[in-house]
Amino acid sequence: MRRHHFHRRVRGFSLVELMVGIVVAMAAVVVVMQVFKVSEGQRRNTSGGDDAQTTGAIAVSLLQRDLRQAGQGFSNEQMLDCQLNLTSTRSIANLAPVIINPPGIPDGEDNTDVLLIGYGSGWGAPEGGLINSQPGAATYAVTAPQAYQLGDRVVAAPQSRASPCVLTLTSLAAAPTSTSVTVTQGMANASNGTLFNLGRAPRFVAYAVRSGQLTACDFMTQDCTSADPANWTDVAEGIVSLRAEYAQDTSTPRDAVADSYSQTVSTATPTYCGWSRIVGLRLVLVARSRQAEKEDVTASAPTWAGAASVSLTDPDWRRYRYRTFETTVPLRNTPAATAAAFTSCPP
């Protein structure tokens, strides 16, 4: 018998069909990539603006928190504009609730400001307590010793303001007795002077914009006279500018209303009288999106109500998106609200 071999005809894609399929697939990839590019660009635009909005809001909230407490515990003519020695190696050159571009602290980025904000956390009267007598070199007999606790940081000021005015921050060395308190480092001739209680955790913190970050340095723990990054803690990223101005009451008699804004305190005699005219601080923070765009998306630098201009130094600054946060914070712990607040200053 003859054997018949049946060969099944095998069919596949021809070269032409393969080429057509590849072309169609490539066209689909191009379309998908274009859609993805547009979608990603929209997402970046939205998220970049949201990042700047969130970061800026957090940063300005932190500054407002500190500014609302500025001056707590030491807004008194016996302490303002004095040098305050915090430790044997660290000191505040001119004590005030808030100082714009304080001496001794390195500048931040070009065309930005540095703020130094100080406040205490004590429970005592903001005008301090009378030192009735000085039984020992480091012991003060005070009117209300119950206003002090072991661990509190205090400052003794003499009855008559010295010139130059140099004060020292010290701490209670023991629990107060029924009539007196004992400190670690006493002051000579303190009788009839004033003892100011700054509490257990006073803060003297400097804020500066460095390398596109809002950074902070606490004088109580760090050397803020050095720009070494080890001394400065990042607070908020994407902050490219900080500008500030004092809100000053220049009317006579005083009415605790801001009449003018300036980066300098008005000169007066005595020198601390200028600080008694400061009723608030006006500031602006400028936040920038994280991602640079391929094309320019910003036509002009951000502006604000103050005279201190916002200048962006990055050569590619036009390729970023910005948000400005402007606010005026009243300084409630300053005695500028009444004409007789500082007895030695003009009304």
KELO-380254 format. One record per residue (C-alpha): z, x, y; residue number from 0; residue in one letter. Coordinates in Angstrom, 1 decimal, always signed. Layout:
<rs>
(r (Z X Y) NUM A)
...
</rs>
This chain:
<rs>
(r (+0.0 +0.0 +0.0) 0 M)
(r (-0.8 +1.1 +3.5) 1 R)
(r (+2.2 +1.7 +5.7) 2 R)
(r (+1.9 +0.4 +9.1) 3 H)
(r (+3.8 +2.1 +11.8) 4 H)
(r (+4.6 -0.1 +14.7) 5 F)
(r (+5.3 +1.8 +17.9) 6 H)
(r (+7.1 -0.2 +20.6) 7 R)
(r (+5.5 +0.4 +23.9) 8 R)
(r (+8.1 +1.9 +26.2) 9 V)
(r (+7.8 +1.0 +29.9) 10 R)
(r (+9.7 +2.5 +32.9) 11 G)
(r (+9.4 +2.8 +36.7) 12 F)
(r (+6.3 +4.4 +38.0) 13 S)
(r (+6.4 +7.2 +40.6) 14 L)
(r (+5.2 +4.8 +43.2) 15 V)
(r (+8.0 +2.3 +42.4) 16 E)
(r (+10.6 +5.1 +42.6) 17 L)
(r (+9.3 +6.2 +46.0) 18 M)
(r (+9.4 +2.7 +47.3) 19 V)
(r (+13.0 +2.3 +46.1) 20 G)
(r (+14.1 +5.5 +47.7) 21 I)
(r (+12.5 +4.5 +51.0) 22 V)
(r (+14.2 +1.1 +50.9) 23 V)
(r (+17.6 +2.7 +50.1) 24 A)
(r (+17.3 +5.2 +52.9) 25 M)
(r (+16.5 +2.5 +55.3) 26 A)
(r (+19.5 +0.5 +54.2) 27 A)
(r (+21.7 +3.6 +54.6) 28 V)
(r (+20.4 +4.1 +58.2) 29 V)
(r (+21.1 +0.5 +59.1) 30 V)
(r (+24.6 +0.7 +57.6) 31 V)
(r (+25.4 +3.9 +59.4) 32 M)
(r (+24.2 +2.4 +62.7) 33 Q)
(r (+26.4 -0.6 +62.2) 34 V)
(r (+29.3 +1.6 +61.3) 35 F)
(r (+28.7 +3.8 +64.4) 36 K)
(r (+28.8 +0.8 +66.7) 37 V)
(r (+31.8 -0.6 +65.0) 38 S)
(r (+33.7 +2.7 +65.0) 39 E)
(r (+32.9 +3.2 +68.7) 40 G)
(r (+34.3 -0.2 +69.5) 41 Q)
(r (+37.4 +0.5 +67.4) 42 R)
(r (+37.9 +3.8 +69.2) 43 R)
(r (+37.5 +2.3 +72.6) 44 N)
(r (+40.1 -0.4 +71.7) 45 T)
(r (+42.6 +1.8 +69.9) 46 S)
(r (+42.2 +4.6 +72.5) 47 G)
(r (+43.2 +2.2 +75.3) 48 G)
(r (+46.0 +0.7 +73.1) 49 D)
(r (+47.4 +4.2 +72.4) 50 D)
(r (+47.5 +5.0 +76.1) 51 A)
(r (+49.0 +1.6 +76.9) 52 Q)
(r (+51.7 +2.0 +74.3) 53 T)
(r (+52.6 +5.6 +75.0) 54 T)
(r (+52.7 +5.1 +78.8) 55 G)
(r (+54.9 +2.0 +78.5) 56 A)
(r (+57.4 +3.9 +76.3) 57 I)
(r (+57.5 +6.9 +78.7) 58 A)
(r (+58.0 +4.9 +81.8) 59 V)
(r (+60.7 +2.8 +80.1) 60 S)
(r (+62.6 +6.1 +79.3) 61 L)
(r (+62.4 +7.3 +82.9) 62 L)
(r (+63.5 +3.9 +84.2) 63 Q)
(r (+66.5 +3.9 +81.9) 64 R)
(r (+67.7 +7.3 +83.2) 65 D)
(r (+66.9 +6.5 +86.9) 66 L)
(r (+69.0 +3.3 +86.7) 67 R)
(r (+72.0 +5.4 +85.9) 68 Q)
(r (+71.2 +8.3 +88.3) 69 A)
(r (+74.1 +9.4 +90.4) 70 G)
(r (+76.8 +7.6 +88.3) 71 Q)
(r (+80.0 +9.4 +88.9) 72 G)
(r (+79.1 +11.8 +91.6) 73 F)
(r (+77.4 +10.0 +94.5) 74 S)
(r (+79.9 +11.1 +97.0) 75 N)
(r (+79.7 +13.3 +100.1) 76 E)
(r (+82.1 +15.7 +98.6) 77 Q)
(r (+79.6 +16.5 +95.7) 78 M)
(r (+76.1 +15.7 +96.9) 79 L)
(r (+73.9 +18.7 +97.7) 80 D)
(r (+76.5 +21.1 +96.2) 81 C)
(r (+75.9 +23.7 +93.5) 82 Q)
(r (+77.4 +22.5 +90.2) 83 L)
(r (+78.1 +25.2 +87.6) 84 N)
(r (+77.7 +23.6 +84.2) 85 L)
(r (+78.5 +26.7 +82.2) 86 T)
(r (+78.8 +30.4 +83.0) 87 S)
(r (+75.1 +30.8 +82.8) 88 T)
(r (+73.6 +27.4 +83.8) 89 R)
(r (+74.0 +25.6 +87.1) 90 S)
(r (+72.4 +22.8 +89.2) 91 I)
(r (+71.4 +24.3 +92.6) 92 A)
(r (+71.6 +21.1 +94.6) 93 N)
(r (+73.4 +18.2 +93.0) 94 L)
(r (+71.8 +14.8 +93.6) 95 A)
(r (+71.0 +11.6 +91.6) 96 P)
(r (+67.4 +12.6 +91.3) 97 V)
(r (+65.4 +15.5 +92.7) 98 I)
(r (+61.7 +15.8 +92.9) 99 I)
(r (+60.5 +19.4 +92.1) 100 N)
(r (+64.0 +20.9 +92.0) 101 P)
(r (+64.3 +24.6 +92.8) 102 P)
(r (+64.7 +26.9 +89.8) 103 G)
(r (+62.8 +24.7 +87.3) 104 I)
(r (+59.3 +25.8 +86.4) 105 P)
(r (+56.4 +23.6 +87.5) 106 D)
(r (+54.6 +21.4 +85.0) 107 G)
(r (+50.8 +21.0 +84.9) 108 E)
(r (+48.9 +21.5 +88.2) 109 D)
(r (+49.3 +18.7 +90.6) 110 N)
(r (+52.2 +17.0 +88.7) 111 T)
(r (+55.8 +16.7 +89.7) 112 D)
(r (+59.1 +17.6 +88.0) 113 V)
(r (+62.0 +15.3 +88.1) 114 L)
(r (+65.7 +16.2 +87.6) 115 L)
(r (+67.9 +13.2 +86.9) 116 I)
(r (+71.7 +13.4 +86.7) 117 G)
(r (+74.4 +10.9 +85.8) 118 Y)
(r (+77.8 +10.7 +84.2) 119 G)
(r (+79.3 +8.4 +81.6) 120 S)
(r (+82.9 +8.2 +82.7) 121 G)
(r (+85.1 +5.1 +83.0) 122 W)
(r (+86.8 +6.1 +86.2) 123 G)
(r (+86.1 +5.1 +89.7) 124 A)
(r (+82.8 +6.5 +91.1) 125 P)
(r (+84.7 +7.7 +94.1) 126 E)
(r (+86.9 +9.8 +91.9) 127 G)
(r (+90.7 +10.0 +91.7) 128 G)
(r (+93.1 +11.5 +94.3) 129 L)
(r (+94.8 +14.8 +93.2) 130 I)
(r (+98.3 +14.3 +94.5) 131 N)
(r (+99.4 +17.9 +93.7) 132 S)
(r (+98.7 +20.8 +91.5) 133 Q)
(r (+101.7 +21.7 +89.3) 134 P)
(r (+99.8 +24.5 +87.6) 135 G)
(r (+96.6 +26.5 +88.0) 136 A)
(r (+94.7 +24.1 +85.6) 137 A)
(r (+96.9 +21.0 +85.9) 138 T)
(r (+96.3 +18.2 +88.4) 139 Y)
(r (+98.8 +15.4 +89.2) 140 A)
(r (+96.5 +12.4 +89.7) 141 V)
(r (+97.1 +8.8 +90.7) 142 T)
(r (+95.6 +7.2 +87.5) 143 A)
(r (+95.7 +9.6 +84.6) 144 P)
(r (+94.8 +6.7 +82.2) 145 Q)
(r (+91.3 +6.9 +83.6) 146 A)
(r (+90.8 +10.2 +81.7) 147 Y)
(r (+90.5 +10.9 +78.0) 148 Q)
(r (+90.5 +14.1 +76.0) 149 L)
(r (+86.9 +15.5 +75.9) 150 G)
(r (+86.0 +14.1 +79.3) 151 D)
(r (+84.0 +16.4 +81.7) 152 R)
(r (+85.5 +16.4 +85.2) 153 V)
(r (+84.8 +18.1 +88.5) 154 V)
(r (+87.5 +18.9 +91.1) 155 A)
(r (+86.5 +18.8 +94.7) 156 A)
(r (+88.7 +20.1 +97.6) 157 P)
(r (+90.0 +17.9 +100.3) 158 Q)
(r (+87.6 +19.5 +102.9) 159 S)
(r (+84.1 +20.2 +101.8) 160 R)
(r (+83.6 +24.0 +101.5) 161 A)
(r (+80.5 +25.8 +102.9) 162 S)
(r (+78.7 +26.8 +100.8) 163 P)
(r (+79.7 +24.0 +98.4) 164 C)
(r (+80.1 +25.3 +94.8) 165 V)
(r (+81.8 +23.1 +92.2) 166 L)
(r (+82.5 +23.6 +88.5) 167 T)
(r (+82.1 +21.2 +85.6) 168 L)
(r (+85.0 +21.6 +83.2) 169 T)
(r (+86.7 +19.5 +80.5) 170 S)
(r (+90.1 +18.1 +79.7) 171 L)
(r (+92.0 +20.7 +77.6) 172 A)
(r (+94.6 +18.1 +76.4) 173 A)
(r (+95.3 +14.4 +76.4) 174 A)
(r (+96.5 +13.3 +79.8) 175 P)
(r (+100.2 +12.7 +80.4) 176 T)
(r (+101.7 +9.8 +82.3) 177 S)
(r (+101.3 +11.7 +85.5) 178 T)
(r (+98.8 +14.5 +85.2) 179 S)
(r (+95.7 +16.0 +83.5) 180 V)
(r (+95.1 +19.5 +82.3) 181 T)
(r (+91.6 +21.0 +82.4) 182 V)
(r (+90.0 +24.1 +80.8) 183 T)
(r (+89.1 +25.7 +84.1) 184 Q)
(r (+91.1 +24.8 +87.2) 185 G)
(r (+90.4 +25.1 +90.9) 186 M)
(r (+92.7 +26.7 +93.4) 187 A)
(r (+94.1 +24.7 +96.3) 188 N)
(r (+93.1 +21.3 +94.8) 189 A)
(r (+96.0 +19.3 +96.2) 190 S)
(r (+94.8 +16.2 +98.2) 191 N)
(r (+91.4 +16.8 +96.7) 192 G)
(r (+89.4 +14.5 +94.4) 193 T)
(r (+88.9 +14.6 +90.6) 194 L)
(r (+85.6 +13.1 +89.5) 195 F)
(r (+85.3 +12.0 +85.9) 196 N)
(r (+81.7 +12.3 +84.4) 197 L)
(r (+82.8 +11.2 +81.0) 198 G)
(r (+82.1 +12.9 +77.6) 199 R)
(r (+78.4 +13.0 +77.8) 200 A)
(r (+77.0 +13.6 +81.3) 201 P)
(r (+73.3 +14.2 +81.5) 202 R)
(r (+71.3 +16.4 +83.7) 203 F)
(r (+67.8 +16.1 +82.3) 204 V)
(r (+64.5 +17.5 +83.7) 205 A)
(r (+61.2 +15.8 +83.0) 206 Y)
(r (+57.8 +17.6 +83.3) 207 A)
(r (+54.3 +17.2 +82.1) 208 V)
(r (+53.3 +20.2 +79.9) 209 R)
(r (+50.2 +20.5 +77.8) 210 S)
(r (+49.4 +16.8 +78.0) 211 G)
(r (+52.9 +15.8 +77.0) 212 Q)
(r (+55.8 +14.3 +78.9) 213 L)
(r (+58.6 +16.8 +78.0) 214 T)
(r (+62.4 +16.8 +78.7) 215 A)
(r (+65.0 +19.5 +79.0) 216 C)
(r (+68.8 +18.8 +79.2) 217 D)
(r (+70.7 +21.3 +81.3) 218 F)
(r (+73.8 +20.6 +79.2) 219 M)
(r (+72.3 +22.2 +76.1) 220 T)
(r (+69.1 +24.1 +77.1) 221 Q)
(r (+68.0 +26.6 +79.7) 222 D)
(r (+65.7 +24.5 +81.9) 223 C)
(r (+65.0 +27.4 +84.2) 224 T)
(r (+62.7 +28.7 +81.5) 225 S)
(r (+59.3 +27.2 +80.6) 226 A)
(r (+59.8 +28.3 +77.0) 227 D)
(r (+58.7 +25.3 +74.8) 228 P)
(r (+61.9 +25.8 +72.7) 229 A)
(r (+63.8 +24.4 +75.7) 230 N)
(r (+61.6 +21.4 +76.3) 231 W)
(r (+61.4 +18.4 +73.9) 232 T)
(r (+58.3 +16.3 +73.7) 233 D)
(r (+59.0 +12.8 +74.8) 234 V)
(r (+55.6 +11.1 +74.9) 235 A)
(r (+52.2 +12.4 +74.0) 236 E)
(r (+49.0 +11.8 +76.1) 237 G)
(r (+50.8 +11.9 +79.5) 238 I)
(r (+48.6 +13.9 +81.9) 239 V)
(r (+50.3 +13.2 +85.3) 240 S)
(r (+53.7 +12.4 +86.8) 241 L)
(r (+54.0 +11.9 +90.6) 242 R)
(r (+57.0 +10.6 +92.5) 243 A)
(r (+58.3 +9.9 +96.0) 244 E)
(r (+61.7 +9.0 +97.4) 245 Y)
(r (+62.1 +5.5 +98.8) 246 A)
(r (+64.1 +6.1 +102.1) 247 Q)
(r (+66.0 +3.8 +104.4) 248 D)
(r (+65.2 +5.0 +107.9) 249 T)
(r (+66.4 +2.0 +109.9) 250 S)
(r (+69.4 +2.0 +112.2) 251 T)
(r (+71.7 +0.6 +111.2) 252 P)
(r (+71.0 +0.9 +107.6) 253 R)
(r (+69.9 -2.1 +105.6) 254 D)
(r (+69.3 -0.6 +102.1) 255 A)
(r (+65.6 -1.4 +102.3) 256 V)
(r (+62.9 +1.2 +101.8) 257 A)
(r (+61.1 +1.9 +105.0) 258 D)
(r (+59.1 +5.0 +104.0) 259 S)
(r (+58.2 +7.1 +101.1) 260 Y)
(r (+58.0 +10.9 +100.9) 261 S)
(r (+58.5 +13.8 +98.5) 262 Q)
(r (+61.0 +15.4 +100.8) 263 T)
(r (+64.5 +14.3 +101.8) 264 V)
(r (+64.9 +13.9 +105.5) 265 S)
(r (+66.7 +16.8 +107.2) 266 T)
(r (+70.1 +15.9 +108.6) 267 A)
(r (+73.4 +17.4 +109.7) 268 T)
(r (+75.3 +17.8 +107.5) 269 P)
(r (+72.6 +18.5 +104.9) 270 T)
(r (+73.8 +15.9 +102.3) 271 Y)
(r (+73.4 +13.1 +104.8) 272 C)
(r (+69.7 +13.0 +104.0) 273 G)
(r (+70.5 +12.0 +100.4) 274 W)
(r (+72.6 +9.1 +101.7) 275 S)
(r (+69.3 +7.6 +102.9) 276 R)
(r (+67.6 +7.5 +99.5) 277 I)
(r (+67.6 +4.0 +98.1) 278 V)
(r (+65.1 +4.4 +95.2) 279 G)
(r (+62.3 +6.3 +93.6) 280 L)
(r (+58.6 +5.4 +93.4) 281 R)
(r (+56.7 +7.0 +90.6) 282 L)
(r (+53.5 +6.8 +88.5) 283 V)
(r (+52.7 +8.0 +85.0) 284 L)
(r (+49.1 +8.4 +83.9) 285 V)
(r (+48.5 +8.1 +80.1) 286 A)
(r (+45.3 +9.3 +78.4) 287 R)
(r (+43.5 +8.1 +75.3) 288 S)
(r (+43.7 +10.5 +72.3) 289 R)
(r (+40.0 +10.8 +71.5) 290 Q)
(r (+37.4 +12.1 +73.9) 291 A)
(r (+34.2 +10.1 +74.0) 292 E)
(r (+30.7 +11.7 +73.7) 293 K)
(r (+29.7 +10.5 +77.1) 294 E)
(r (+31.5 +10.0 +80.4) 295 D)
(r (+33.6 +6.8 +80.4) 296 V)
(r (+35.7 +7.3 +83.6) 297 T)
(r (+34.0 +7.6 +86.9) 298 A)
(r (+37.0 +8.5 +89.2) 299 S)
(r (+40.5 +9.8 +88.8) 300 A)
(r (+43.4 +7.2 +88.7) 301 P)
(r (+45.0 +6.3 +91.9) 302 T)
(r (+48.3 +4.8 +93.0) 303 W)
(r (+50.2 +3.6 +96.1) 304 A)
(r (+51.8 +7.0 +96.8) 305 G)
(r (+50.4 +9.8 +99.0) 306 A)
(r (+50.8 +12.4 +96.2) 307 A)
(r (+47.4 +12.3 +94.6) 308 S)
(r (+46.7 +12.2 +90.9) 309 V)
(r (+44.4 +15.1 +90.1) 310 S)
(r (+43.2 +15.7 +86.5) 311 L)
(r (+42.5 +19.4 +85.7) 312 T)
(r (+40.8 +19.1 +82.3) 313 D)
(r (+37.0 +19.8 +82.8) 314 P)
(r (+36.2 +17.0 +80.4) 315 D)
(r (+38.6 +14.5 +81.9) 316 W)
(r (+35.8 +11.9 +82.5) 317 R)
(r (+35.3 +11.5 +78.7) 318 R)
(r (+38.8 +10.0 +78.3) 319 Y)
(r (+40.2 +6.6 +79.2) 320 R)
(r (+43.4 +6.3 +81.3) 321 Y)
(r (+46.2 +3.9 +82.0) 322 R)
(r (+48.5 +4.1 +85.1) 323 T)
(r (+52.1 +2.9 +85.1) 324 F)
(r (+53.5 +2.6 +88.6) 325 E)
(r (+57.0 +1.4 +89.4) 326 T)
(r (+59.8 +1.7 +92.0) 327 T)
(r (+63.3 +2.0 +90.6) 328 V)
(r (+66.3 +1.3 +92.9) 329 P)
(r (+69.1 +3.8 +92.8) 330 L)
(r (+72.1 +1.5 +92.4) 331 R)
(r (+74.7 +4.3 +92.2) 332 N)
(r (+74.0 +5.8 +95.6) 333 T)
(r (+76.2 +4.8 +98.6) 334 P)
(r (+73.2 +4.2 +100.9) 335 A)
(r (+73.7 +0.4 +101.0) 336 A)
(r (+76.2 +0.5 +103.8) 337 T)
(r (+76.2 +2.3 +107.1) 338 A)
(r (+79.8 +3.5 +106.6) 339 A)
(r (+79.1 +4.9 +103.1) 340 A)
(r (+79.2 +8.5 +104.3) 341 F)
(r (+81.9 +8.7 +107.0) 342 T)
(r (+80.5 +12.0 +108.4) 343 S)
(r (+76.9 +10.9 +108.5) 344 C)
(r (+75.2 +8.9 +111.3) 345 P)
(r (+74.9 +5.2 +110.8) 346 P)
</rs>
